[in-house]
Amino acid sequence: MCFRLDSSMRYMLFFFMYGFQIMISGIAALGINGGGFVGIISSTSTLEDNKALGVMGILCALLWLADTLIAVYLIMQIHKTYRSTGQSMEKASGEFAASAGSNRNFGQAVLRSL
């Protein structure tokens, strides 16, 4: 019932934000050197110098990978539910255009930016 009452625009915002979170989790699982995350790449290079630290880093990388995979599974399930309620991208863009067009502050901000 709650899926039928919520707007398509809110779902699109959710999909965008959650997709960004999945991307960050995937980057963290990789762990590019100098990127600030402990992942597969940085852990394997650390494993040569300090075995205990490398093993803990690999454990962190596996947890980031699990987080990424679970998030992908969840967004696929939510998308399936979203599509089964009759929502679509066209409805979301129509709702955005209607709400943005009726918002006086948004319209003024757009005019000032031009």
Backbone as JSON, one array per atom type, in Angstrom:
{
  "sequence": "MCFRLDSSMRYMLFFFMYGFQIMISGIAALGINGGGFVGIISSTSTLEDNKALGVMGILCALLWLADTLIAVYLIMQIHKTYRSTGQSMEKASGEFAASAGSNRNFGQAVLRSL",
  "N": [[0.81, -1.19, 0.0], [1.96, 1.25, 0.77], [3.72, 1.74, -1.31], [2.14, 2.51, -3.41], [1.24, 4.99, -2.7], [3.41, 6.66, -2.62], [5.58, 8.93, -4.39], [6.88, 8.82, -7.76], [9.05, 10.43, -8.22], [10.37, 10.58, -5.76], [11.24, 7.98, -5.52], [13.07, 7.88, -7.65], [14.97, 9.68, -6.74], [15.82, 8.24, -4.5], [16.91, 5.95, -5.79], [19.03, 7.13, -7.18], [20.64, 8.18, -5.06], [21.18, 5.83, -3.58], [22.46, 4.34, -5.5], [24.78, 5.84, -5.77], [25.88, 5.32, -3.26], [26.39, 2.59, -3.51], [28.34, 2.67, -5.47], [30.44, 3.97, -4.08], [30.91, 2.06, -2.08], [31.84, -0.05, -3.66], [34.22, 1.06, -4.66], [35.56, 1.3, -2.25], [35.86, -1.39, -1.62], [37.68, -2.15, -3.54], [39.92, -0.59, -2.83], [41.98, 1.35, -3.67], [45.34, 2.35, -3.76], [46.29, 5.1, -1.79], [43.79, 6.16, -1.84], [42.33, 6.24, 0.47], [40.8, 4.15, 1.44], [40.69, 0.85, 2.81], [41.21, -1.84, 0.96], [41.12, -4.54, -1.44], [43.34, -4.08, -3.2], [45.11, -2.33, -1.76], [45.5, -3.9, 0.5], [46.77, -6.23, -0.4], [49.22, -5.2, -1.19], [50.15, -4.34, 1.26], [50.36, -6.72, 2.58], [52.8, -7.86, 1.91], [54.65, -6.45, 3.47], [53.7, -6.45, 6.17], [52.23, -9.06, 7.57], [50.07, -9.56, 9.4], [48.67, -7.13, 9.43], [48.02, -6.99, 6.73], [46.27, -9.2, 6.49], [44.16, -8.37, 8.15], [43.39, -6.18, 6.64], [42.49, -7.44, 4.31], [40.3, -8.76, 5.36], [38.69, -6.53, 5.97], [38.3, -5.63, 3.35], [36.82, -7.75, 2.3], [34.5, -7.47, 3.8], [33.62, -4.95, 2.86], [33.13, -5.72, 0.24], [31.05, -7.56, 0.64], [29.13, -5.8, 1.63], [28.7, -4.25, -0.67], [27.68, -6.18, -2.49], [25.34, -7.01, -1.16], [23.95, -4.59, -1.13], [23.53, -4.2, -3.88], [21.85, -6.38, -4.42], [19.64, -5.66, -2.8], [18.82, -3.22, -3.99], [18.02, -4.15, -6.44], [15.8, -5.71, -5.71], [14.13, -3.73, -4.63], [13.76, -2.19, -6.91], [12.35, -3.99, -8.48], [9.98, -4.16, -7.02], [9.18, -1.51, -7.23], [8.71, -1.27, -10.0], [6.59, -3.05, -10.23], [4.47, -1.71, -9.14], [3.58, 0.0, -11.02], [4.95, 2.34, -11.45], [7.11, 4.63, -13.21], [9.86, 5.93, -15.18], [9.01, 8.03, -16.75], [6.79, 8.99, -15.33], [8.12, 9.92, -13.09], [9.73, 12.0, -14.15], [7.72, 13.67, -15.06], [6.44, 14.33, -12.63], [8.54, 15.68, -11.4], [8.86, 17.88, -13.11], [6.38, 19.1, -12.76], [6.41, 19.72, -10.01], [8.7, 21.29, -9.79], [8.09, 23.35, -11.52], [5.96, 24.54, -10.22], [7.06, 25.57, -7.98], [7.95, 28.57, -6.7], [10.38, 29.66, -5.74], [12.3, 27.94, -6.83], [11.93, 28.44, -9.57], [12.69, 31.16, -9.67], [15.38, 30.92, -8.98], [16.38, 29.51, -11.15], [15.96, 31.37, -13.19], [17.68, 33.42, -12.31], [20.11, 32.17, -12.63], [20.46, 32.1, -15.33]],
  "CA": [[0.0, 0.0, 0.0], [2.77, 2.47, 0.83], [4.36, 1.98, -2.59], [1.19, 3.16, -4.31], [1.02, 6.36, -2.28], [4.62, 7.45, -2.74], [5.76, 9.47, -5.73], [7.97, 8.29, -8.58], [10.19, 11.31, -8.08], [11.1, 10.18, -4.55], [11.95, 6.74, -5.83], [14.23, 8.18, -8.5], [15.97, 10.26, -5.85], [16.36, 7.13, -3.73], [17.77, 5.12, -6.66], [20.24, 7.9, -7.45], [21.47, 8.24, -3.86], [21.62, 4.49, -3.22], [23.43, 3.96, -6.52], [26.02, 6.5, -5.39], [26.41, 4.6, -2.11], [26.92, 1.33, -4.04], [29.59, 3.0, -6.15], [31.44, 4.24, -3.04], [31.25, 0.77, -1.45], [32.66, -0.8, -4.61], [35.55, 1.67, -4.66], [36.18, 0.95, -0.98], [36.24, -2.8, -1.69], [38.91, -2.21, -4.33], [40.97, -0.03, -1.98], [43.08, 1.88, -4.49], [46.37, 2.97, -2.92], [46.19, 6.54, -1.69], [42.4, 6.57, -1.94], [41.73, 6.39, 1.78], [40.07, 2.95, 1.82], [41.45, -0.4, 2.9], [40.55, -2.8, 0.11], [41.92, -5.63, -1.98], [44.61, -3.62, -3.77], [46.01, -1.84, -0.71], [45.8, -5.0, 1.44], [47.76, -7.14, -0.97], [50.53, -4.56, -1.14], [50.55, -4.31, 2.67], [50.63, -8.11, 2.99], [54.23, -8.13, 1.74], [55.4, -5.82, 4.55], [53.18, -6.84, 7.47], [51.23, -10.09, 7.29], [48.88, -9.39, 10.24], [47.95, -5.96, 8.93], [47.48, -7.37, 5.43], [45.13, -10.09, 6.69], [43.06, -7.53, 8.63], [42.94, -5.38, 5.5], [41.71, -8.31, 3.42], [39.01, -8.96, 6.04], [37.91, -5.3, 5.72], [37.93, -5.61, 1.94], [35.73, -8.72, 2.13], [33.29, -6.87, 4.36], [33.16, -3.94, 1.91], [32.58, -6.44, -0.9], [29.76, -8.09, 1.07], [28.22, -4.65, 1.67], [28.38, -3.89, -2.05], [26.82, -7.2, -3.08], [24.03, -6.95, -0.51], [23.29, -3.37, -1.6], [23.07, -4.44, -5.25], [20.69, -7.26, -4.32], [18.52, -4.9, -2.26], [18.29, -2.24, -4.95], [17.3, -4.92, -7.47], [14.51, -6.08, -5.15], [13.32, -2.52, -4.53], [13.39, -1.8, -8.27], [11.3, -4.91, -8.93], [8.75, -3.71, -6.36], [8.86, -0.21, -7.82], [8.12, -1.48, -11.33], [5.33, -3.78, -10.11], [3.41, -0.79, -8.72], [3.19, 0.83, -12.16], [5.75, 3.56, -11.51], [8.02, 4.65, -14.35], [10.72, 7.11, -15.3], [8.19, 9.11, -17.33], [6.02, 9.58, -14.24], [9.05, 10.65, -12.23], [10.11, 13.26, -14.79], [6.53, 14.52, -15.05], [6.26, 14.85, -11.28], [9.6, 16.67, -11.14], [8.54, 19.09, -13.87], [5.22, 19.74, -12.14], [6.76, 20.3, -8.71], [9.69, 22.35, -10.0], [7.42, 24.46, -12.16], [5.06, 25.21, -9.3], [7.84, 26.15, -6.89], [8.36, 29.92, -7.1], [11.8, 29.85, -5.43], [13.08, 27.2, -7.82], [11.84, 29.19, -10.82], [13.52, 32.35, -9.57], [16.79, 30.51, -8.98], [16.73, 29.17, -12.53], [16.04, 32.62, -13.96], [18.89, 34.14, -11.91], [21.31, 31.49, -13.14], [20.58, 32.35, -16.77]],
  "C": [[0.86, 1.26, 0.0], [3.45, 2.76, -0.49], [3.43, 2.73, -3.54], [0.98, 4.63, -3.96], [2.25, 7.25, -2.47], [4.85, 7.86, -4.19], [6.94, 8.82, -6.44], [9.22, 9.13, -8.43], [11.02, 10.94, -6.84], [11.85, 8.88, -4.77], [13.18, 6.99, -6.69], [15.34, 8.82, -7.67], [16.62, 9.17, -5.0], [17.31, 6.29, -4.57], [19.07, 5.83, -6.97], [21.17, 7.87, -6.23], [22.01, 6.85, -3.47], [22.63, 3.97, -4.24], [24.79, 4.59, -6.25], [26.68, 5.78, -4.22], [27.01, 3.26, -2.54], [28.25, 1.57, -4.73], [30.72, 3.24, -5.14], [31.86, 2.93, -2.36], [32.12, -0.08, -2.37], [34.09, -0.26, -4.68], [36.29, 1.31, -3.37], [36.63, -0.51, -0.98], [37.51, -2.97, -2.52], [40.09, -1.69, -3.53], [42.19, 0.43, -2.75], [44.07, 2.59, -3.57], [46.26, 4.48, -2.97], [44.76, 7.05, -1.74], [41.7, 6.71, -0.6], [40.93, 5.2, 2.25], [41.02, 1.77, 1.91], [40.67, -1.44, 2.11], [41.52, -3.85, -0.38], [43.3, -5.16, -2.44], [45.58, -3.17, -2.67], [46.39, -2.95, 0.27], [46.84, -5.95, 0.88], [49.14, -6.52, -1.0], [51.05, -4.47, 0.3], [50.94, -5.7, 3.17], [52.1, -8.46, 2.86], [55.06, -7.59, 2.91], [54.99, -6.34, 5.93], [52.02, -7.8, 7.28], [49.95, -9.89, 8.11], [48.02, -8.22, 9.75], [47.32, -6.24, 7.56], [46.25, -8.25, 5.55], [43.93, -9.3, 7.21], [42.51, -6.65, 7.51], [42.1, -6.2, 4.53], [40.34, -8.6, 4.04], [38.12, -7.73, 5.84], [37.44, -5.24, 4.27], [36.78, -6.59, 1.66], [34.42, -8.19, 2.7], [32.73, -5.78, 3.46], [32.53, -4.61, 0.68], [31.2, -7.02, -0.57], [28.72, -6.96, 1.13], [27.78, -4.25, 0.27], [27.41, -4.89, -2.68], [25.42, -7.2, -2.47], [23.26, -5.72, -0.98], [22.77, -3.53, -3.02], [21.84, -5.33, -5.25], [19.47, -6.49, -3.83], [17.96, -3.9, -3.26], [17.58, -2.96, -6.1], [15.91, -5.32, -6.97], [13.58, -4.86, -5.05], [12.88, -2.06, -5.91], [12.28, -2.71, -8.81], [9.96, -4.52, -8.3], [8.27, -2.39, -6.95], [8.17, -0.4, -9.17], [6.78, -2.21, -11.24], [4.17, -2.89, -9.68], [2.96, 0.13, -9.85], [3.95, 2.14, -12.27], [6.7, 3.48, -12.71], [8.86, 5.92, -14.33], [9.95, 8.29, -15.87], [7.37, 9.79, -16.25], [6.92, 10.42, -13.34], [9.44, 11.99, -12.85], [8.92, 14.21, -14.86], [6.27, 15.12, -13.69], [7.31, 15.91, -10.95], [9.28, 17.97, -11.86], [7.38, 19.84, -13.24], [5.6, 20.4, -10.82], [7.78, 21.43, -8.86], [9.04, 23.57, -10.63], [6.51, 25.23, -11.22], [5.79, 25.86, -8.13], [8.41, 27.49, -7.33], [9.84, 30.15, -6.85], [12.69, 29.15, -6.43], [13.09, 27.94, -9.15], [12.7, 30.43, -10.81], [15.01, 32.02, -9.6], [17.25, 30.16, -10.39], [16.88, 30.44, -13.36], [17.28, 33.42, -13.6], [20.13, 33.49, -12.46], [21.51, 31.71, -14.63], [21.15, 33.71, -16.95]]
}
